[in-house]
Amino acid sequence: MRFACLAAAAVFCILPAVADASDKPNIVYINADDLGIMDVGYNNPKYRTPNIDRLAREGMTFTDGYAPAANCAPSRACVFSGQWSPRHGVYTVGNSDRGKSSTRKLIPIANRIHLPPEVVTLAQALKAGGYRTIHLGKYHIGPDPLKDGFEVNVGGDHTGGPAGGYFSPWKSGSMAPWSERVPPKTHRIDIFVAEAVKFIQAHRDEPMFIHFSPYLIHTPFQAVPEYVDRYDDSVVDPVYASMVEKLDEAVGKLMEALDQHGLHESTLVVFCSDNGGICAQSSQAPYRAGKGSYYDGGIREPLIMRWPGRIQPGSKCDEPVNALNFYPTFLEAAGLEVPPGVELDGVSMLPLMLQTGQWTSVPQFWHFPVYLQAYRPGQDDGRDPLFRTRPGSAMRWGKWKLHEYFEDGALELYDLEQDPGERKDLSKYEPEKTAELHRMLNDWRQRVNAPVPTKLNPDYRS
């Protein structure tokens, strides 16, 4: 079945409402790291992901699912706050003046490293609503998930990469205490799976929110011995592919644990990534560029939702949606209200997921008033070879995608239906559409108080 998400308000057949608050679904949010839209088997047969593919067959795939940002920390901050980056100030990882000063024309906006303490996180909202909560793996938006609504934390802290690598023993970092508890060469994702299974066993009679965020496929690239020899290096990078398959193995074990405890039908499973893949490591073609870029290769992500008896198996949705929507979606699925005083920028995706009620398309926005240097100059497929992204904003509305760059005021317009690779700039050929989207983008920036850098950098050399 293919579910076409219409550009205007759509009305679908009315089915029974979501279960009331006394019968809350479990929510398993699998948040892969740097896994691109073309790094899963159901989109690219070069990769073996049978368990992720099974989720796709049993649930709904969102073909136009987007991350709220093109790299890790801001994307995760948006999901857990339910707010666009200008509201919380997390725009990138670390400092905002990345790259050589002589190549930066503007003084970038200062970056906030972690979510502000006054933010009511998604985990806090669910915990207050009666959910047992556990975080496993990468957190990156604060020093301690236990302070942000999680009852249990396994391996989560402020770091963006797997400190000490993926395999035990670990001499430092959040996983160091595990070095004496597991055999040498234990992969950290195996610990995350084991602890998730224990949590499921302990709380199978209570509603659970499981944030499974296992670092894979973030650097460093380290081969998984049991999988690496399955791949031909003339087709795909075997090391990278083995890491993808290890992630898929973990997904399968989590689903098996739900099945064993009779939780299959009472659990909403969401699988996605935090941003696009590193295109020099794994091409995201037909989409342009990768992690750190606001071309679609950097922000389009695999997105699957499975909720047996609620979501039609094998369904697909072409509506542009954003992981920013998870906060209101999870609350509505749980029968919970938005916490008092909390302003959410996302909208619940339940009408799309359940094919009920009303859905009105909403534009997607991104704001990046900072610099992010090239991963591999000449291979990042960005606008210029020195930076994956220079300061700017972007938006999508229907089939149209607009980019604006603050250094030179340039605008780029793309028709994603005809040009998903964003290669043919139509701004000169479609001036009215360009102006319309630019007005929408400016209005949005004013609404969310998005800062635009204007101060010139005295070190800049043209």
C-alpha positions as CSV (number, residue, x, y, z in Angstrom):
1,M,0.0,0.0,0.0
2,R,1.3,3.5,-0.8
3,F,-0.1,6.4,1.2
4,A,0.2,9.6,-0.8
5,C,0.6,12.6,1.6
6,L,-1.1,15.5,-0.1
7,A,0.3,19.0,-0.2
8,A,-2.9,20.5,1.1
9,A,-5.1,19.5,4.0
10,A,-6.2,15.9,3.6
11,V,-9.0,14.1,5.3
12,F,-8.8,10.3,5.8
13,C,-11.2,7.7,7.1
14,I,-11.7,8.0,10.8
15,L,-10.5,5.0,12.8
16,P,-10.7,4.5,16.6
17,A,-8.7,7.1,18.5
18,V,-5.3,6.3,20.0
19,A,-5.4,4.3,23.2
20,D,-6.1,6.4,26.3
21,A,-3.4,7.4,28.8
22,S,-4.0,4.2,30.9
23,D,-2.9,2.1,27.9
24,K,0.2,3.8,26.7
25,P,2.4,2.2,24.1
26,N,6.0,1.5,24.7
27,I,8.2,3.8,22.6
28,V,11.5,2.5,21.2
29,Y,13.4,5.3,19.5
30,I,16.4,3.9,17.6
31,N,18.6,6.8,16.8
32,A,21.5,5.8,14.5
33,D,24.5,8.1,14.1
34,D,25.6,9.4,10.7
35,L,23.7,6.7,8.9
36,G,22.7,8.1,5.5
37,I,19.5,7.6,3.6
38,M,21.3,5.4,1.1
39,D,23.0,3.2,3.8
40,V,20.1,0.9,4.4
41,G,19.2,-2.2,2.4
42,Y,15.7,-1.2,1.5
43,N,17.2,1.8,-0.3
44,N,20.5,0.3,-1.4
45,P,21.1,-3.4,-1.8
46,K,24.8,-2.9,-1.3
47,Y,24.1,-3.0,2.4
48,R,22.8,-6.0,4.3
49,T,20.2,-4.8,6.8
50,P,17.6,-7.5,7.0
51,N,16.2,-6.4,10.4
52,I,15.9,-2.8,9.4
53,D,14.3,-4.0,6.1
54,R,11.8,-6.1,8.2
55,L,10.8,-2.9,10.1
56,A,10.2,-1.2,6.8
57,R,8.0,-4.1,5.6
58,E,6.1,-4.2,8.9
59,G,5.6,-0.4,9.2
60,M,5.7,2.8,7.3
61,T,8.7,4.3,5.6
62,F,8.9,8.0,5.1
63,T,10.7,8.6,1.8
64,D,11.2,12.3,2.5
65,G,12.1,12.1,6.2
66,Y,14.5,14.9,7.3
67,A,16.8,15.6,10.3
68,P,16.4,19.0,12.0
69,A,20.1,19.7,11.3
70,A,23.0,18.3,9.3
71,N,25.2,17.2,12.1
72,C,24.9,15.4,15.4
73,A,24.4,17.8,18.4
74,P,22.0,20.3,16.9
75,S,19.9,17.5,15.4
76,R,19.6,15.7,18.7
77,A,19.0,19.0,20.5
78,C,16.1,19.8,18.2
79,V,14.5,16.3,18.7
80,F,14.7,16.4,22.5
81,S,13.6,20.0,22.9
82,G,11.0,19.8,20.1
83,Q,12.3,23.2,18.9
84,W,14.2,24.6,16.0
85,S,17.9,25.4,16.6
86,P,17.4,29.2,16.9
87,R,15.3,28.7,20.0
88,H,17.9,26.7,21.9
89,G,21.1,27.9,20.3
90,V,22.8,24.6,19.5
91,Y,23.9,25.0,15.9
92,T,26.9,22.7,15.6
93,V,29.4,20.6,17.5
94,G,31.9,22.7,19.5
95,N,32.9,26.1,18.3
96,S,31.2,27.9,15.5
97,D,34.3,29.4,13.8
98,R,35.4,26.2,12.1
99,G,37.9,26.3,9.3
100,K,40.7,28.8,8.6
101,S,39.9,32.3,9.7
102,S,41.2,33.8,6.5
103,T,38.5,31.9,4.5
104,R,35.6,33.0,6.7
105,K,34.0,36.3,5.5
106,L,31.7,36.7,8.5
107,I,31.9,36.4,12.3
108,P,29.6,33.5,13.0
109,I,27.0,33.4,15.7
110,A,28.2,31.9,19.0
111,N,27.3,28.2,19.5
112,R,25.8,26.7,22.6
113,I,27.2,23.2,23.2
114,H,24.4,21.7,25.3
115,L,20.7,22.2,25.7
116,P,19.8,25.0,28.1
117,P,18.8,23.6,31.6
118,E,15.4,25.2,31.4
119,V,14.4,23.1,28.4
120,V,11.8,20.4,29.3
121,T,13.1,17.4,27.3
122,L,11.1,14.7,25.6
123,A,12.4,12.2,28.2
124,Q,11.2,14.5,31.0
125,A,7.8,14.9,29.5
126,L,7.4,11.1,29.0
127,K,8.7,10.3,32.5
128,A,6.2,12.8,34.0
129,G,3.5,11.0,32.1
130,G,4.3,7.6,33.7
131,Y,7.0,6.2,31.4
132,R,10.0,4.3,32.6
133,T,13.0,5.8,30.7
134,I,16.4,4.5,29.7
135,H,19.1,6.1,27.5
136,L,21.7,3.8,25.8
137,G,24.8,5.2,24.0
138,K,25.4,8.6,22.5
139,Y,23.8,11.6,24.2
140,H,25.9,14.6,23.2
141,I,23.4,17.3,24.3
142,G,24.3,17.4,27.9
143,P,26.7,15.9,30.4
144,D,24.3,13.5,32.1
145,P,21.1,12.0,30.7
146,L,20.0,11.3,34.3
147,K,19.4,15.1,34.7
148,D,17.3,15.3,31.6
149,G,14.5,12.8,32.4
150,F,16.2,9.4,32.0
151,E,16.1,6.9,35.0
152,V,18.9,4.7,33.6
153,N,21.9,5.8,31.6
154,V,24.3,3.4,29.9
155,G,27.2,5.1,28.2
156,G,25.7,8.6,27.7
157,D,27.6,11.8,28.3
158,H,28.6,15.0,26.4
159,T,30.9,13.3,23.9
160,G,30.0,13.1,20.2
161,G,32.1,10.0,19.3
162,P,32.8,6.6,21.0
163,A,35.7,7.5,23.3
164,G,38.3,4.8,23.1
165,G,36.7,3.2,20.0
166,Y,34.0,0.5,19.7
167,F,35.7,-2.4,21.3
168,S,36.7,-3.1,25.0
169,P,38.7,-2.4,27.0
170,W,38.2,1.3,27.4
171,K,40.7,3.3,29.4
172,S,38.6,6.5,29.6
173,G,35.2,7.8,28.8
174,S,31.7,6.7,29.9
175,M,32.3,3.1,29.0
176,A,35.6,2.7,31.0
177,P,33.7,1.1,34.0
178,W,32.5,-1.7,31.7
179,S,36.0,-2.8,30.8
180,E,36.3,-5.1,33.9
181,R,32.8,-6.4,33.4
182,V,32.9,-7.7,29.8
183,P,35.4,-9.8,27.9
184,P,38.1,-8.0,25.8
185,K,37.0,-7.0,22.3
186,T,33.4,-6.7,23.3
187,H,31.6,-4.3,21.0
188,R,29.9,-1.5,22.9
189,I,26.7,-2.0,21.1
190,D,26.4,-5.5,22.5
191,I,26.4,-3.9,26.0
192,F,23.7,-1.5,25.0
193,V,21.6,-4.3,23.6
194,A,22.0,-6.4,26.7
195,E,21.1,-3.6,29.0
196,A,18.1,-2.7,26.9
197,V,16.9,-6.3,27.1
198,K,17.3,-6.2,30.9
199,F,15.3,-3.0,31.1
200,I,12.5,-4.6,28.9
201,Q,12.4,-7.6,31.2
202,A,12.2,-5.5,34.3
203,H,9.5,-3.1,33.1
204,R,7.5,-5.1,30.6
205,D,4.3,-4.4,32.5
206,E,4.9,-0.6,32.5
207,P,5.1,1.9,29.6
208,M,8.7,2.3,28.5
209,F,10.6,4.9,26.6
210,I,13.9,3.4,25.3
211,H,16.3,5.8,23.5
212,F,18.7,3.4,21.8
213,S,21.5,5.6,20.4
214,P,24.5,3.3,19.8
215,Y,27.1,5.6,18.0
216,L,27.2,3.5,14.9
217,I,28.1,4.5,12.2
218,H,30.1,7.4,13.6
219,T,33.9,7.5,13.2
220,P,36.3,5.9,14.0
221,F,35.6,3.4,11.3
222,Q,36.5,0.0,12.9
223,A,35.8,-3.3,11.2
224,V,33.4,-5.8,12.8
225,P,35.2,-9.1,12.3
226,E,32.2,-11.3,11.8
227,Y,30.9,-9.2,9.0
228,V,33.7,-7.4,7.2
229,D,34.7,-10.3,4.9
230,R,31.2,-10.5,3.5
231,Y,31.7,-7.4,1.4
232,D,33.6,-6.8,-1.9
233,D,35.7,-3.6,-1.7
234,S,35.0,-2.9,-5.3
235,V,31.3,-2.4,-4.5
236,V,31.3,-0.9,-1.0
237,D,33.8,-0.1,1.8
238,P,33.8,-3.4,3.8
239,V,34.7,-1.8,7.1
240,Y,31.8,0.7,6.8
241,A,29.4,-2.0,5.6
242,S,30.4,-4.3,8.5
243,M,29.5,-1.5,11.0
244,V,26.1,-1.0,9.3
245,E,25.4,-4.7,9.6
246,K,26.4,-4.7,13.2
247,L,23.8,-1.9,13.8
248,D,21.3,-4.0,12.0
249,E,22.1,-7.0,14.2
250,A,21.3,-4.9,17.3
251,V,18.0,-3.8,15.9
252,G,17.1,-7.4,15.3
253,K,17.9,-8.3,18.9
254,L,15.8,-5.5,20.3
255,M,12.9,-6.6,18.2
256,E,13.4,-10.2,19.4
257,A,13.2,-9.0,23.0
258,L,10.0,-7.2,22.4
259,D,8.5,-10.3,20.7
260,Q,9.6,-12.6,23.5
261,H,7.9,-10.5,26.2
262,G,4.7,-10.1,24.2
263,L,5.3,-6.4,23.5
264,H,5.2,-6.5,19.7
265,E,1.8,-5.0,19.3
266,S,2.0,-2.6,22.2
267,T,5.2,-0.9,21.0
268,L,5.8,2.0,18.7
269,V,9.2,1.5,17.1
270,V,10.9,4.5,15.4
271,F,14.1,4.0,13.4
272,C,16.0,6.9,12.0
273,S,19.4,8.7,11.9
274,D,20.5,12.0,13.3
275,N,21.8,13.4,10.0
276,G,23.1,12.3,6.6
277,G,26.0,9.9,5.9
278,I,29.6,10.9,5.2
279,C,29.4,11.0,1.4
280,A,33.1,10.5,0.9
281,Q,32.8,7.2,2.8
282,S,29.4,6.2,1.4
283,S,27.9,8.0,-1.5
284,Q,24.4,9.3,-0.9
285,A,23.6,9.5,-4.6
286,P,21.2,10.4,-6.1
287,Y,21.2,13.0,-3.2
288,R,24.0,15.6,-3.1
289,A,26.7,15.9,-0.4
290,G,26.5,14.4,3.1
291,K,26.9,15.0,6.8
292,G,27.3,18.7,7.5
293,S,25.7,19.9,4.3
294,Y,22.2,21.3,3.9
295,Y,21.8,19.6,0.5
296,D,19.6,16.6,0.9
297,G,22.5,14.1,1.3
298,G,23.2,15.8,4.6
299,I,19.7,16.0,6.1
300,R,17.6,13.4,4.4
301,E,17.5,10.3,6.6
302,P,16.1,6.8,6.7
303,L,12.9,7.0,8.8
304,I,10.6,4.0,9.7
305,M,7.7,3.8,12.1
306,R,6.2,0.5,13.2
307,W,3.2,0.1,15.4
308,P,1.3,-3.2,14.8
309,G,-2.4,-2.8,14.5
310,R,-2.1,1.0,14.1
311,I,0.3,1.6,11.2
312,Q,-0.4,-0.2,8.0
313,P,2.4,-2.7,7.2
314,G,4.4,-2.0,4.1
315,S,3.0,1.6,3.8
316,K,5.0,4.5,2.4
317,C,4.6,8.2,2.8
318,D,6.1,10.8,0.5
319,E,5.2,13.8,2.7
320,P,8.3,15.8,3.8
321,V,8.5,15.3,7.6
322,N,11.1,16.1,10.2
323,A,12.4,14.3,13.3
324,L,11.5,17.6,15.1
325,N,8.0,16.1,15.1
326,F,8.9,13.2,17.4
327,Y,8.2,15.1,20.6
328,P,4.6,16.0,19.8
329,T,4.1,12.6,18.1
330,F,5.2,10.6,21.0
331,L,3.1,12.6,23.4
332,E,0.0,12.2,21.4
333,A,0.6,8.5,20.9
334,A,0.9,8.2,24.7
335,G,-2.2,10.3,25.3
336,L,-0.2,13.0,27.1
337,E,-0.5,16.8,26.9
338,V,2.3,19.1,26.1
339,P,3.9,20.1,29.4
340,P,2.8,23.6,30.7
341,G,4.9,26.4,29.4
342,V,6.5,24.2,26.7
343,E,6.4,25.6,23.1
344,L,6.9,22.9,20.5
345,D,7.8,23.8,16.9
346,G,7.0,20.3,15.5
347,V,3.6,18.8,14.8
348,S,2.3,15.3,15.5
349,M,2.7,12.9,12.7
350,L,-0.1,10.6,13.9
351,P,-2.5,11.5,11.1
352,L,0.2,10.4,8.6
353,M,1.2,7.3,10.6
354,L,-2.4,6.1,11.2
355,Q,-4.0,7.5,8.1
356,T,-6.7,9.1,10.1
357,G,-8.0,12.6,10.8
358,Q,-6.5,15.7,9.2
359,W,-3.0,16.5,8.0
360,T,-1.8,19.9,6.7
361,S,1.6,20.0,5.1
362,V,4.1,22.3,6.8
363,P,7.3,23.8,5.4
364,Q,10.6,22.5,6.6
365,F,13.3,24.9,7.7
366,W,17.0,24.8,8.6
367,H,19.2,27.6,10.0
368,F,23.0,27.4,10.2
369,P,24.6,30.8,11.0
370,V,28.1,29.2,11.6
371,Y,30.9,27.5,9.7
372,L,31.7,23.8,9.2
373,Q,34.9,23.0,7.5
374,A,35.3,20.3,4.8
375,Y,35.7,16.7,5.8
376,R,37.6,15.8,2.7
377,P,38.2,18.9,0.4
378,G,37.0,18.1,-3.1
379,Q,35.0,15.1,-2.0
380,D,32.2,16.6,0.1
381,D,30.2,17.7,-3.0
382,G,29.3,21.0,-1.3
383,R,29.0,24.5,-2.7
384,D,32.8,25.1,-2.3
385,P,35.7,22.8,-1.5
386,L,36.7,24.5,1.8
387,F,33.4,24.1,3.8
388,R,30.6,21.6,4.0
389,T,28.5,24.5,5.0
390,R,28.9,28.3,5.2
391,P,26.5,30.4,7.1
392,G,23.0,30.3,5.7
393,S,19.4,28.9,5.9
394,A,17.4,26.5,3.8
395,M,13.8,25.4,3.5
396,R,11.6,22.9,1.7
397,W,8.0,23.5,0.7
398,G,6.3,20.9,-1.4
399,K,8.7,19.9,-4.2
400,W,10.8,23.1,-3.9
401,K,14.0,23.5,-1.9
402,L,15.6,27.0,-1.3
403,H,19.1,27.7,0.0
404,E,20.3,31.1,1.1
405,Y,23.9,32.0,1.9
406,F,24.7,34.9,4.2
407,E,28.2,35.7,2.9
408,D,27.1,36.7,-0.6
409,G,23.3,36.8,-0.3
410,A,23.1,34.0,-3.0
411,L,19.8,32.1,-3.4
412,E,19.5,28.6,-4.9
413,L,16.2,27.0,-5.9
414,Y,15.7,23.4,-6.8
415,D,12.8,21.2,-8.0
416,L,13.4,18.0,-6.0
417,E,10.9,16.1,-8.1
418,Q,12.9,16.6,-11.2
419,D,16.3,17.2,-9.6
420,P,16.7,15.3,-6.3
421,G,20.5,15.8,-6.6
422,E,20.1,19.6,-6.4
423,R,22.3,20.2,-9.5
424,K,20.2,22.6,-11.5
425,D,19.7,26.0,-9.8
426,L,16.3,27.4,-11.0
427,S,16.4,30.7,-9.1
428,K,17.0,32.7,-12.2
429,Y,14.3,30.8,-14.2
430,E,11.7,30.8,-11.4
431,P,12.0,34.3,-9.9
432,E,8.5,34.4,-8.5
433,K,8.8,31.0,-6.7
434,T,12.2,32.0,-5.4
435,A,10.8,35.3,-4.0
436,E,7.8,33.4,-2.5
437,L,10.0,30.9,-0.6
438,H,12.5,33.6,0.4
439,R,9.6,35.6,2.0
440,M,8.5,32.4,3.9
441,L,12.1,31.8,5.0
442,N,12.4,35.4,6.3
443,D,9.1,35.2,8.1
444,W,10.1,32.0,9.8
445,R,13.5,33.5,10.9
446,Q,11.7,36.5,12.4
447,R,9.2,34.2,14.2
448,V,11.8,32.1,15.8
449,N,14.2,35.0,16.4
450,A,16.9,33.3,14.2
451,P,20.2,35.3,14.4
452,V,21.9,36.2,11.1
453,P,25.6,37.0,11.1
454,T,26.5,40.3,9.5
455,K,29.8,41.4,11.1
456,L,32.7,41.1,8.8
457,N,35.8,39.1,9.8
458,P,38.9,41.3,9.7
459,D,41.1,38.2,9.1
460,Y,39.2,37.3,5.9
461,R,41.2,37.3,2.6
462,S,39.2,37.1,-0.6
